Amino acid sequence: MKVSRNEPCPCGSKHKYKRCCGRAHGGTPPETAPALLRSRYCAYYIGLSTYIIETTDLESPHRRDDLKRWQRELEAHFQSTRYESLTIDEIDEREAEAWLSYRLVFVHAGTRNE
């Protein structure tokens, strides 16, 4: 899905994309854990596989060694999934880590997931 720089950001912040997740997607690292979560959600919404790969934690079970295969898997996922909303419920940020509680709504292969 395409998003114009001047449209509201898909992450739900009510800011323009260019002033919100567009900055992270353009190379400015998010400053907080919630901003990183919103930028990753937005990357899934738009279909930015490179950003998702680059921001996936090295210890994540979702990480793949074969980057080309992983990128193909993400591209296939984008074709069958529509992201609808992200709501961050709780934030517990500490010095070296953060814990976030959030709700994600998406439709995958015709089935709505919340």
Summary of the structure (lengths in Angstrom):
residues: 114
radius of gyration: 14.1
end to end distance: 20.3
largest distance: 40.4
contacts: 289
relative contact order: 0.14
helix: 38%
strand: 25%
